[in-house]
Amino acid sequence: MSKQFLLSGSLLIMRISPIESDEVLFQRVREVSDAMDELDAACKKYPIVVLTVDGFDKDPRELWHIPRAVQTIKRACKAGFLSILHPSVLMGLPSGLVPVLGGMKAFGAFELWLVASGKFETDDYRLEINRDDALRFLKKEIPSENVRLRERIAKWRSESGAS
């Protein structure tokens, strides 16, 4: 498996970099989305997918304080990552998978959206959850992102002749 994906049991860690183009990010989302669709059709469980952002290990700041990292996260949101990621690393990752991450800062969809929206305001990686933000994310953002991703994939398939 490439260094862009790390699979550990039922956890898929997707690694993105600020140097990846928007098209490459979208391609990666399509690949995971297609694989999830195939597993769903076969009534098989797919792994929990989380995201990490490479390239900032030497910067002591948290990613949400680094403008280039935040820009990369915003691009990941536009590419469709909100639709394929586990809902939240901080609010619902099975405890058995937490040690697999070690010290790695991984994001689920909610954390990614909070960073992209400028609402991730913690320095100890514990989230003070604003109930209104959480409800808006669950009721509005995820459903609309899922529709947007499906439409974008359909358009891509139509234009590229892919099946």
PyMOL commands that set and color helices and strands:
alter all, ss='L'
color gray80, all
select helices_A, chain A and resi 22-41+63-65+67-79+81-83+89-92+95-101+109-116+131-160
alter helices_A, ss='H'
color red, helices_A
select strands_A, chain A and resi 5-8+11-16+48-53
alter strands_A, ss='S'
color yellow, strands_A
deselect
rebuild
show_as cartoon
